[in-house]
Amino acid sequence: MTSRERVLNAIQHKGGSLPVDFGGLHTSLHAKAYAGVLESLGLPSEKPAIQDWFQMIVFPKRKLLEHFGADCLPVYANPGGNWKMQIEEDENNEYYINEWGIQLRKPKDGYFFDLYDNPLKRADTLDDIKRYQWPDPEDPARIAGLREKVQNLRESTDKALVLFNSIGGSHEHSYFLRGLDELLMDLAANPDIADYLAAKTADWEAAFFTFVLKEIGDFIDIVQVGDDLGTTRGLLFSREMYLKYYKKREKKIIDAIKGASHAHIYFHCCGSVREIIPDLIDIGVEILNPVQIHTHGMDSKGLKRDFGDDLTFWGGGCNPEVLTTGTKKEVENEVKRRIEDFHVDGGFVFASIHNIQANDPPENIITMFETARAYR
């Protein structure tokens, strides 16, 4: 069985061999953890290619992907042609500004970048918001050389190919532009601003995916969308606000993807989001990631029981507290427990719960994936 078949069988709930994802946007290693894993496995050290500067996660080398039995490879469109990645620094920090004008900052002794300034943070009115110049979702630079690159991946590997979004969802990208505090206040006090940003973001993503998938959709197995809507205890805001502002916008993006490809829909949504899982299924979500089993209401057994007929769970492989502080035996037992809960009749792709962090012990990371691979 090829990697691609293994993943697609899981999504179609056919059971069989357990697929593993390692190395994608939400299932990868922090650069510091990556160095530790290479050293522990006796692999040559290297300066890695950075997959996402914001979170400082890497593209793992192919030899490590094979060691962990990875069945997927990430695919990204290019950024717009008017932007180039450039790190600037002062005495204490490093900075960069992305193509949206969003500024991020990382302490020089820190592990990742964080939001520092937002282009619409100081906008007072809807008219101020409307003056913002959105990047072109159909900039030809986004697909320059992309078809050849993705076709080569398709023909030279047997991996399932996952196209990742270039921005967050209609809520997440709204607060990247506006600032989280400001947007949360907008939801209650400035609904015209919150609604405009949600709609405009969804329009942009629908156009972006249609444009990119016309170029490479015949090579793509899975497309990632998503919106971080949860905390450890529940939603960031009420379900009523989700229905008012975001559900129809997420559906518009998913409909655009389905109109331009036959790819399966992977939805990334952090936190305790059980309350809206039926809504996600209703708008066409087939795969839920990262499945944060340590948050309220998200236990693996209950999720599989209640939603396992409709969803594939992608993630949920090991409680991050166990991964960070547990013994190797505790990690092994935790992985076995989650596989036994989730892998019944398929519908499970084993992966870490979001990115593996800088302080996660290399021996525990290795144990996690070697235990999962043994199930194959």
C-alpha positions in Angstrom: 0.0 0.0 0.0 1.3 3.4 -0.9 1.4 6.4 1.5 -1.3 8.1 -0.6 -3.6 5.1 -0.5 -3.1 4.7 3.2 -4.1 8.3 3.9 -7.1 8.3 1.5 -8.3 5.0 2.9 -8.3 6.6 6.4 -10.3 9.6 5.1 -12.8 7.3 3.5 -13.1 5.2 6.7 -11.9 2.0 5.1 -9.7 1.0 8.0 -6.4 -0.7 7.3 -2.9 0.5 7.9 -2.4 3.5 10.1 -1.3 6.6 8.3 1.2 9.0 9.9 1.7 12.7 9.3 4.9 14.4 10.3 6.4 17.5 8.8 3.4 19.5 7.7 2.4 23.0 8.9 0.5 21.9 12.0 2.5 18.6 12.6 6.1 19.7 12.3 9.0 20.4 14.6 10.4 23.6 16.0 13.9 24.3 14.7 15.4 23.7 18.1 13.6 20.4 18.6 14.6 19.3 15.1 18.3 19.8 15.9 17.8 17.6 19.0 16.1 14.8 17.1 18.8 14.7 14.4 21.5 14.5 17.0 19.7 11.8 19.0 19.2 9.7 15.8 22.9 10.2 14.8 21.9 12.1 11.6 24.0 14.9 10.4 23.2 18.4 11.7 22.0 21.0 9.2 20.7 24.5 8.9 17.1 23.6 8.1 14.8 25.3 5.6 12.1 27.2 7.5 8.6 26.2 6.6 6.9 28.9 8.7 8.9 31.8 10.2 6.1 32.8 12.5 6.3 29.5 14.4 9.9 28.7 13.5 9.1 25.3 12.2 11.2 23.4 9.6 10.9 21.3 6.5 12.4 18.1 7.9 14.9 16.3 5.7 13.6 13.4 3.7 15.6 10.8 5.7 13.8 11.8 8.9 10.4 11.7 7.2 11.1 8.2 6.2 12.3 7.2 9.6 9.1 8.4 11.2 7.0 6.8 8.4 5.5 10.1 7.2 2.8 9.6 4.6 2.1 13.3 3.6 4.0 16.2 2.1 3.0 19.9 2.4 2.4 22.1 -0.6 2.4 25.9 -0.6 1.6 28.5 -3.2 4.1 31.3 -3.5 3.7 34.7 -1.9 2.7 37.7 -3.9 5.3 39.1 -6.2 5.7 42.4 -4.4 6.9 40.9 -1.1 10.1 39.3 0.0 10.9 37.8 3.4 13.4 40.1 5.2 14.4 39.9 8.9 15.3 43.1 10.6 16.7 43.5 14.1 17.5 45.8 16.9 19.5 45.2 20.1 17.0 42.8 21.6 14.5 41.6 18.9 14.1 40.4 15.3 11.2 41.6 13.2 9.5 41.0 9.9 6.5 42.4 8.1 4.5 39.9 5.9 2.8 40.7 2.6 -0.3 41.9 4.5 1.6 44.6 6.5 1.3 42.6 9.7 4.4 43.0 11.8 5.8 40.1 13.9 8.5 40.2 16.5 10.7 37.6 18.2 13.2 38.2 21.1 16.7 37.2 20.0 16.7 34.5 22.7 13.1 33.5 22.0 11.6 30.6 20.2 9.1 32.0 17.8 7.6 35.2 16.4 4.4 36.8 17.7 2.1 39.5 16.6 3.5 42.9 17.2 1.5 45.4 15.2 -1.6 45.2 13.0 -2.3 47.4 10.0 -5.9 48.0 11.0 -5.4 48.3 14.7 -5.9 52.0 14.8 -8.8 52.2 12.3 -11.8 53.9 13.9 -14.5 53.5 11.4 -15.7 51.1 8.6 -14.6 53.6 6.1 -11.1 53.5 7.6 -11.1 49.7 7.3 -12.3 49.9 3.6 -9.3 52.0 2.7 -6.9 49.1 3.3 -5.4 47.7 0.2 -5.7 43.9 0.1 -3.0 41.8 -1.7 -4.1 40.3 -5.0 -5.3 36.7 -4.5 -4.7 36.1 -8.3 -1.2 37.5 -8.4 0.6 35.4 -11.1 3.6 35.2 -8.8 1.6 32.9 -6.6 1.6 30.1 -9.2 4.9 30.8 -10.9 6.7 27.4 -11.4 4.2 25.8 -9.0 2.6 23.2 -11.4 6.0 21.8 -12.3 7.1 21.6 -8.7 3.9 19.9 -7.5 3.8 17.5 -10.5 7.3 16.4 -9.7 6.3 15.6 -6.1 3.3 13.7 -7.3 5.3 11.6 -9.8 8.5 11.1 -7.7 6.9 10.2 -4.4 3.9 8.2 -3.2 2.9 10.7 -0.5 -0.5 12.3 -0.1 -0.1 16.0 -1.0 -1.7 18.6 1.3 -2.1 22.2 0.0 -2.0 24.6 2.9 -3.7 27.9 3.1 -1.6 31.1 2.9 -3.5 32.8 5.7 -5.8 32.0 8.6 -9.6 31.7 8.4 -12.2 34.4 8.3 -11.9 35.0 12.1 -8.2 34.4 12.5 -7.1 36.6 9.6 -9.5 39.3 10.7 -7.7 39.6 14.0 -4.3 39.4 12.4 -5.3 42.5 10.5 -7.2 44.2 13.3 -5.7 42.9 16.5 -7.3 40.3 18.7 -8.6 42.7 21.4 -10.0 45.1 18.8 -11.7 42.4 16.9 -13.3 40.8 19.9 -14.7 44.2 20.9 -15.9 44.7 17.3 -17.9 41.4 17.4 -20.1 43.1 20.1 -19.7 46.8 19.6 -18.8 47.3 15.9 -20.6 44.5 14.1 -20.3 46.2 10.7 -16.5 46.1 11.0 -16.4 42.4 12.2 -18.8 41.4 9.4 -16.9 43.3 6.7 -13.6 41.7 7.6 -15.1 38.2 7.8 -16.7 38.6 4.4 -13.7 40.2 2.8 -11.4 37.5 4.1 -13.6 34.7 2.9 -13.9 36.4 -0.6 -10.1 36.6 -0.7 -9.6 33.0 0.3 -12.2 31.7 -2.2 -10.5 33.6 -5.0 -7.1 32.4 -3.9 -8.0 28.7 -3.8 -9.9 28.9 -7.1 -6.9 30.5 -8.7 -4.3 28.1 -7.3 -6.3 24.9 -7.7 -7.0 25.6 -11.3 -3.2 25.3 -11.7 -2.5 22.3 -9.4 -5.8 20.9 -8.3 -5.4 17.7 -10.2 -2.3 16.8 -8.1 -3.7 17.7 -4.7 -5.3 15.2 -2.3 -6.2 17.4 0.6 -6.7 21.1 1.1 -6.2 22.8 4.5 -8.5 25.6 5.7 -9.3 26.5 9.2 -9.9 29.0 11.9 -8.6 29.0 15.5 -11.8 29.4 17.4 -11.2 27.6 20.7 -9.5 28.1 24.1 -8.7 25.2 26.5 -12.2 25.5 28.0 -14.5 26.4 25.1 -15.0 28.7 22.2 -13.4 32.2 22.1 -17.0 33.6 21.7 -20.5 32.2 21.7 -21.7 29.8 19.1 -24.3 32.4 18.1 -21.5 34.7 17.1 -19.8 31.9 15.1 -23.1 31.4 13.3 -23.6 35.1 12.7 -20.1 36.0 11.4 -18.2 32.9 10.4 -20.0 29.7 9.5 -21.3 30.9 6.1 -17.9 32.5 5.3 -16.1 29.2 6.0 -18.6 27.4 3.8 -17.9 29.8 1.0 -14.2 29.0 1.1 -14.9 25.2 1.2 -17.4 25.5 -1.7 -14.8 27.2 -3.7 -12.2 24.5 -3.1 -14.8 21.8 -4.0 -15.7 23.7 -7.1 -12.0 23.7 -8.3 -10.8 20.3 -7.2 -11.7 16.9 -5.8 -9.6 17.4 -2.7 -10.7 16.4 0.8 -11.3 19.3 3.2 -8.9 19.5 6.2 -10.0 22.0 8.9 -7.5 23.2 11.4 -9.1 24.6 14.6 -7.3 24.7 17.9 -8.8 24.3 21.3 -12.1 23.1 22.7 -14.5 23.2 19.8 -16.8 20.3 20.4 -19.8 22.7 20.4 -19.4 23.6 16.7 -18.2 20.3 15.3 -21.7 19.6 14.0 -21.5 23.0 12.2 -18.1 22.1 10.7 -19.5 18.8 9.4 -22.5 20.7 8.0 -20.3 23.0 5.9 -18.3 20.2 4.4 -15.4 19.6 6.7 -14.1 16.0 6.4 -10.9 16.2 8.5 -10.4 17.9 11.9 -7.0 19.0 13.1 -5.2 19.3 15.5 -7.6 17.5 17.9 -6.5 18.9 21.2 -7.5 16.0 23.4 -6.3 17.7 26.6 -8.9 20.5 26.3 -12.4 20.5 27.7 -14.8 18.1 26.0 -12.3 16.8 23.4 -11.4 13.4 24.8 -10.5 10.9 22.1 -13.0 8.2 23.0 -15.9 10.6 23.1 -15.0 12.4 19.8 -14.7 9.1 18.0 -18.0 7.9 19.4 -20.0 11.0 18.6 -18.4 12.2 15.3 -16.3 9.3 14.0 -18.7 8.4 11.3 -18.5 11.9 9.7 -14.9 13.1 10.5 -11.4 11.9 10.2 -9.3 13.0 13.1 -5.8 14.2 12.1 -3.7 14.8 15.1 -4.6 13.9 18.7 -1.6 11.5 18.8 -0.2 12.3 22.2 -1.2 14.7 25.0 1.4 17.5 24.8 1.9 17.5 28.6 3.0 13.8 28.4 5.2 14.6 25.4 7.0 17.4 27.2 7.3 16.0 30.7 6.5 12.3 30.6 8.9 9.3 30.5 9.4 7.3 27.3 7.1 4.6 28.7 4.4 7.2 29.5 4.7 8.5 25.9 4.4 5.0 24.5 1.3 4.2 26.6 -0.3 7.5 25.7 0.2 7.0 21.9 -1.2 3.4 22.1 -4.2 4.7 24.0 -5.0 7.4 21.4 -4.5 5.0 18.5 -6.8 2.5 20.1 -9.5 5.2 20.6 -9.3 6.8 17.2 -8.2 4.2 14.7 -11.3 1.9 14.9 -12.6 1.5 11.3 -10.2 4.1 10.0 -10.9 7.8 10.2 -7.6 8.6 11.8 -4.3 10.1 10.7 -1.7 9.9 13.5 0.1 13.2 14.1 1.3 15.3 16.9 -1.1 17.8 18.5 0.0 20.9 16.6 3.7 21.7 16.2 6.2 19.9 18.4 7.7 22.5 20.6 11.3 23.6 21.2 11.5 22.1 24.7 10.0 18.7 23.9 12.7 16.0 24.7 14.1 14.4 21.5 13.8 10.9 23.0 10.0 11.5 23.6 9.5 12.8 20.1 11.3 9.7 18.7 9.3 7.4 20.9 6.0 8.9 19.8 6.5 8.3 16.1 8.3 5.0 16.5 5.4 3.7 18.6 2.9 4.9 15.9 4.9 3.3 13.1 5.0 0.0 15.0 1.2 -0.1 14.7 1.6 -0.3 10.9 
